[in-house]
Amino acid sequence: MWSLKKREVAGKTIRGGCFDLCVIGGGATGLGCALDAQLRGLRTVLVEAGDFVSQTSSASTKLAHGGVRYLELAAASLDYGQFRMVLRALHERRHMLEAAPHLAHPMELLVPCFSAWERFYYGAGLKAYDGIAGKARISPSRILSRREALDRLPGLRSEGLAGAVTYADGQFDDARYGMALAQSFSRLNGELLNYARVVDLERRGDGRLTGVVVEDRLAGERFSIAARAILNCTGPFSDTLRQMANPSLAKRLRLSKGIHILLPMREMRGDAALLIPRTEDGRLIFALPWYGSLLVGTTEKEMAPDEEVTVRAEEIEYLLRYIHRFLDTRWTRADVQSAFAGVRPLVACGGKVNTRRLIRDHEIEVDRRSGLVSVLGGKWTTYRAMAEDGVNAALRVLGEAPVAARTLHYALDGAEGYESGYWQKLAGRYGISEGTAEHLAQKFGTRSEDILSLIASDSSLAVPLCAGTAAIAAEVVYCVREEMAQTVEDVLARRIGVQFHSLRQAWEAAPAVGKWMAVELGWTEEQRARAVTEYQTGIDRLLRMAGLPPALLGPAAGPEFDPKGPGEDHAGLHRSH
Ligand SMILES: Cc1cc2nc3c(=O)[nH]c(=O)nc-3n(C[C@H](O)[C@H](O)[C@H](O)COP(=O)(O)OP(=O)(O)OC[C@H]3O[C@@H](n4cnc5c(N)ncnc54)[C@H](O)[C@@H]3O)c2cc1C
């Protein structure tokens, strides 16, 4: 079985090692670059300051898309850069769907129209979107009558509705997609380590970089890694690394925060998704079915690099206000199951003032003095194309002959042998509930069998982690043994997704996760209790700061929750390392 090495083993191999390429950052960009480089024969190591995919790459809207708004911007401002970005993303969208069919699937989105002009405008725009996609089109857009729109999206507000336009994009599980990239890289003998922050860069007398100094945040030690080329894939943190390599470089990034919330589906039955095409501040808002709940987002607000990444009560109210204009169901903050915030790393260009107008395209920068290659900006959807460009630049820095990228048709971990209805086979073969079979298949693909084989030797691993969740104890054991999970959050958030689905369910599942992690990682009783308490305290803080009801309702939970009142403390859902 090929999997991520145990962390201590990986640490020993990497420590003092000598590599062709060192990738800094374990988000979509870094993991994509590492896989691409290793496939092209470069001996590659990746180091990540926190957990893999723990920053922007697990806080996206989870759409593999060209971006209908960017197409509109391209047309309105005759901006060829925006157009080129949409074109490339539409082709990469197909790759995302094919490379990991257990983690990505086509999704139909419905744009409600309130006049004949809107039906014409959005209909024509989405036909252009189809046309640009060409052979990479998923399915053709359609113009719907008022009746057809209401049938397609139960729960849509009918007052003033003239009809709708539907079109297709892709939806994917961003956190698991990142883990599949990590696993795929590892099975090609790539080396990677989480909780390993680059704190300094090593260089020759002429300033050329020769390696990185890493702080192992769990062991509390520092060590060096020698590498012939260094790739900066640190997303929103890219300027810090660029200036570490060459202090004379000017900052390039503009940071823009976006939040999402998870709501119960209620009347929004079925699989159709809603796109609200225009808000008063000129944005789009999506309401998308997501593992049986409704994912709503996003907001957009420019932020300073040192600002805390938080979900604020007023941001949640903003999203609720908009979806209430388009959907019949009423939700309050008390209904919010989960919420998360992320930071877009946008490349500043020209004199554009508003981050909403900045192109989501990427840029490869090679610093002549240090040789640092930075992969800046971009989107999840274009991660593969960004990796191709980034590794091409790294090959040039290395003075190597060009080698073609091999990622376009490369099946990611868990995709081999996967087919629709795979979960039914799992349920039949292993006698597990349909809910658990579906959950495992959607998160781990054909790797599910590795998880289920653990139950054969210990049936207590078949137990759900808490009431109402499909996730089972065997996943915790698998994620520690095979996916380098080190904390309760690593498991409940990025590995099995319970935290993104429901903060309260994650709070409840924490003791069971702590129990199994303690067995696997040899924690003392004190370490186990601390790990669980720290996690639950973190969730309590997240809920409180976002103005959401506490995990533990009742007197122990503190002051009574007021679903209408503003959150008092705006420190919010925190992301940092
Ligand atoms: C609200 C929102 C919605 C979005 N929706 C979509 C969408 O629907 N579709 C889409 O295609 N794109 C979407 N995006 C964009 C997409 O999520 C990002 O472009 C992408 O995730 C960026 O990945 P990254 O790897 O560059 O950055 P990150 O995921 O932030 O990864 C950078 C990593 O570098 C690490 N790091 C930083 N400093 C160091 C150091 N010194 N040493 C080691 N590691 C370090 C960090 O810990 C981090 O994990 C969205 C973004 C946001 C914010």
The ligand as a MOL file (V3000), in Angstrom:
LIG
                    3D

  0  0  0     0  0            999 V3000
M  V30 BEGIN CTAB
M  V30 COUNTS 53 58 0 0 0
M  V30 BEGIN ATOM
M  V30 1 C -13.7970 32.5540 -0.4170 0
M  V30 2 C -13.0690 31.8860 -1.5370 0
M  V30 3 C -13.7720 31.1540 -2.4860 0
M  V30 4 C -13.0850 30.5410 -3.5370 0
M  V30 5 N -13.7860 29.7690 -4.4130 0
M  V30 6 C -13.1450 29.1640 -5.4300 0
M  V30 7 C -13.8590 28.3000 -6.3080 0
M  V30 8 O -15.0500 28.0450 -6.1280 0
M  V30 9 N -13.1750 27.7450 -7.3370 0
M  V30 10 C -11.8500 27.9920 -7.5460 0
M  V30 11 O -11.3150 27.4840 -8.5210 0
M  V30 12 N -11.1310 28.7770 -6.7000 0
M  V30 13 C -11.7510 29.3480 -5.6430 0
M  V30 14 N -11.0470 30.1210 -4.7590 0
M  V30 15 C -9.6110 30.3170 -4.9740 0
M  V30 16 C -8.7950 29.1290 -4.4610 0
M  V30 17 O -9.3250 28.6250 -3.2690 0
M  V30 18 C -7.3600 29.5790 -4.2440 0
M  V30 19 O -6.8860 30.1750 -5.4130 0
M  V30 20 C -6.4420 28.4230 -3.8930 0
M  V30 21 O -6.9710 27.6190 -2.8750 0
M  V30 22 C -5.0890 28.9840 -3.4400 0
M  V30 23 O -4.2680 27.8760 -3.1190 0
M  V30 24 P -2.7860 28.1160 -2.6210 0
M  V30 25 O -2.1660 26.7830 -2.4690 0
M  V30 26 O -2.1320 29.0850 -3.5220 0
M  V30 27 O -2.9410 28.8420 -1.2010 0
M  V30 28 P -3.2340 28.1800 0.2310 0
M  V30 29 O -4.2800 27.1560 0.1680 0
M  V30 30 O -3.4530 29.2990 1.2020 0
M  V30 31 O -1.8870 27.4290 0.5540 0
M  V30 32 C -0.7020 28.1070 0.8870 0
M  V30 33 C -0.0310 27.2850 1.9650 0
M  V30 34 O 1.2750 27.7900 2.2130 0
M  V30 35 C 1.5380 27.5490 3.5700 0
M  V30 36 N 2.6530 28.4050 4.0150 0
M  V30 37 C 2.6540 29.7460 4.1620 0
M  V30 38 N 3.8590 30.1640 4.5970 0
M  V30 39 C 4.6350 29.0610 4.7300 0
M  V30 40 C 5.9610 28.8400 5.1830 0
M  V30 41 N 6.7480 29.8450 5.5780 0
M  V30 42 N 6.4440 27.5610 5.2110 0
M  V30 43 C 5.6670 26.5180 4.8000 0
M  V30 44 N 4.3750 26.6780 4.3870 0
M  V30 45 C 3.8740 27.9440 4.3520 0
M  V30 46 C 0.2310 27.8820 4.2550 0
M  V30 47 O 0.1370 27.2970 5.5430 0
M  V30 48 C -0.7820 27.3490 3.2770 0
M  V30 49 O -1.2560 26.0570 3.6190 0
M  V30 50 C -11.6910 30.7050 -3.6690 0
M  V30 51 C -10.9860 31.4220 -2.6980 0
M  V30 52 C -11.6640 31.9880 -1.6280 0
M  V30 53 C -10.9080 32.7080 -0.5740 0
M  V30 END ATOM
M  V30 BEGIN BOND
M  V30 1 1 1 2
M  V30 2 1 2 3
M  V30 3 2 2 52
M  V30 4 2 3 4
M  V30 5 1 4 5
M  V30 6 1 4 50
M  V30 7 2 5 6
M  V30 8 1 6 7
M  V30 9 1 6 13
M  V30 10 2 7 8
M  V30 11 1 7 9
M  V30 12 1 9 10
M  V30 13 2 10 11
M  V30 14 1 10 12
M  V30 15 2 12 13
M  V30 16 1 13 14
M  V30 17 1 14 15
M  V30 18 1 14 50
M  V30 19 1 15 16
M  V30 20 1 16 17
M  V30 21 1 16 18
M  V30 22 1 18 19
M  V30 23 1 18 20
M  V30 24 1 20 21
M  V30 25 1 20 22
M  V30 26 1 22 23
M  V30 27 1 23 24
M  V30 28 2 24 25
M  V30 29 1 24 26
M  V30 30 1 24 27
M  V30 31 1 27 28
M  V30 32 2 28 29
M  V30 33 1 28 30
M  V30 34 1 28 31
M  V30 35 1 31 32
M  V30 36 1 32 33
M  V30 37 1 33 34
M  V30 38 1 33 48
M  V30 39 1 34 35
M  V30 40 1 35 36
M  V30 41 1 35 46
M  V30 42 1 36 37
M  V30 43 1 36 45
M  V30 44 2 37 38
M  V30 45 1 38 39
M  V30 46 1 39 40
M  V30 47 2 39 45
M  V30 48 1 40 41
M  V30 49 2 40 42
M  V30 50 1 42 43
M  V30 51 2 43 44
M  V30 52 1 44 45
M  V30 53 1 46 47
M  V30 54 1 46 48
M  V30 55 1 48 49
M  V30 56 2 50 51
M  V30 57 1 51 52
M  V30 58 1 52 53
M  V30 END BOND
M  V30 END CTAB
M  END
